[in-house]
Amino acid sequence: MNRDKLSNMAKRGMGSIYRRGRIWWIGYWRNGEPFYESSKSERKEDALRLLKLRQGEIVTGRFAGLAPERVTIAELLELVIADYADNDRRSIDDLKLRIEKQVRAYFGDLRAVDLTTGHALKFIQKRKADHITNGTINRELAILRRALNLGAQHDPPLVSRVIHIPRLKENNIRTGFLEEEQYRLLLAELPERLKLLLVIAYHTGVRKGELLRIRVEQIDLRHKQIRLNAGETKNDEGRVLPIYGEMGPLIAGALAARRQEAKRSKEFPSPWLFHDERGLPILSFYKAWSAACARANVPGQLFHDLRRSAVRNMERAGIPRSVAMKISGHKTEAVYRRYAIVSEQDIADAGARLEEASHKRNSSRTTTKTTTVRRREADAKLLSS
């Protein structure tokens, strides 16, 4: 079709379609500006359908130009990284790693307009074939979902539609915890710089990231408290941890050793409770932890298992749930209940108590039966005499 004729038709609000080779194209106007777009199809019906879609978007104000047609998933993923940086999200390093290793590697070259639910399903199949858990796959797909939503919220929009991204059922929740004996064995095997970390985590259930950010100034031995500052916890709310049991002597010993070391070196001591030989906060201790777990005969034990252990111990001690949640930092009771794990020993103890109660009931019935029989025999003797 002649371009001038197309323009005249479009200016009158009609728009039109035409062919370039075997492919149908559409032409339309918005605010006096012409747009020409390929339908990517040899079918005239597809071109007409696309033209009606664009005209509807123009009328409703949802037309964002042709930028969404060119935006790739890789570009949208940059929006997610920027969003994490703007909001000072502490998990930004983990986010970048997930994006580089999986999400960008699989989806990055795709245009957002070409992304379908089918692509997400194939990604799920691939990750499951690699024996990846549903929880990990969900975290990766959540990044993709967030990228699409940020693209749709952009002004002008970078995404014309947000597709459905499946969410898998997570049935891989860990139920591990340390018994007291295992805790003692692990404590003996850990290097000195990590012993106090284990003790505090086992007694309070505090998250690893929150523990590693504790400064010496936050410790109040006189009142037996550790104060976690607002903005430095996962939910950004401050809270107070109790210092009890062996926590007190170990913390006091660590602070005294720090002061002695500072006198010898004539350097200002590190402000961090947990620090390396350079005085910098500890960031990772995976290798030392794994090696100690192997030596203590608790291989595969996660640091997060200490959180479950502390919750269970507080439940056993009869600590009110509201108080225990304040200590461990659980925001909702539903999540807290998931950690209140019953061990095999708990089951055995319950069985022993139930068996004892059963014996008492049986003994009571036997005694009652015997008494009744004797009474009847006595009555019979009286009647016979």
Secondary structure, DSSP 4 states (H G I P E B T S, - for coil): --HHHHHHHHHTT--EEEEETTEEEEEEEETTEEEEEE---S-HHHHHHHHHHHHHHHHHT---TTHHHH-BHHHHHHHHHHHHHHTT-TTHHHHHHHIIIIIHHHHTTSBGGG--HHHHHHHHHHHHHTT--HHHHHHHHHHHHHHHHHHHHSSS-S-S-------------------HHHHHHHHHHS-HHHHHHHHHHHHH---HHHHTT-BGGGEETTTTEEEEPTTSSTTS--EEEE--TTHHHHHHHHHHHHHHHHHHHTSPPPSBSSB-TTSPBP---HHHHHHHHHHTT-TT--TTHHHHHHHHHHHHTT--HHHHHHHHT-SSHHHHHHH-PPPHHHHHHHHHHHHHHHHHHHHHHHHHHHHHHHHHHHHHHHHH-
